[in-house]
Amino acid sequence: MMEGSDTEAPSSMETQAANFRRAVQYWLDKSTIHIIPRWILFVFLLAIFFLRIYLIQGYFIVAYGLGIFLLNNFIAFLSPLEDPTDVGGQRDDGLSLPSTAKEGKEYRPFARRLPEFKFWMACARGAATSLVMTFFSVFDVPVFWPILLMYFGVLFFMTMKRQIAHMYKHKYVPISFGKLKYKDAGKEKGEFGGGMAGSIGSTAAQNGGAVVGGMMGGGGGAVRRR
């Protein structure tokens, strides 16, 4: 009896853990299309974290680490999937930046090194982890916070300057806001929900009306012949 209970307990815990991971993944997949609410959640977590830092007047080293972490992810979000300055193999999947005038005339979607959803996920996890760390005194290392703030400002300026120079040199803009979009793109229209269904339905209706009209006309001719 004891052996059976010992073997059943781990399997039950593993099942519950698997169900929990499946539920979390389900809601993450559902939140993929909701960009603005996701980033509002991140801003809320970040505001709670800095409010706690302000009220406690401590954990400045945690705030500095979070800033460096967010900066690294932001640079990866702005960077292309393949850096043209890297020396190595060439990609042929159409995701690399154009290197010639002929390739520049072709439309190529900007492939990020860190996609938007993974960027949000990393930022949200970092903010939540930093908030939890403020509840443990072991992370409250005494530092002179103006030095950290000044060093982070210099690091941010130098990093963004290098990234903007890279963007200007290779002529790419990693921002999708303000780009050309077609009117009613993605909206389905038609009698049966749009696309081929609507066109097929309307064509079938027209053909059906023509057949009925022909049968009625043919029937009338037969009666007259009689």
Secondary structure, 3 states (H helix, E strand, C coil): CHHHHHHHHHHHHHHHHHHHHHHHHHHHHHCCCCHHHHHHHHHHHHHHHHHHHHHHCCCHHHHHHHHHHHHHHHHHHHCECCCCCCCCCCCCCCCCCCCCHHHHHCCCCCCECCCHHHHHHHHHHHHHHHHHHCCCHHHCCCCCHHHHHHHHHHHHHHHHHHHHHHHHHHCCCCCCCCCCCCCCCCCCCCCCCCHHHHHHHHHHHHHHHHHHHHHHHHHHHHHHHC
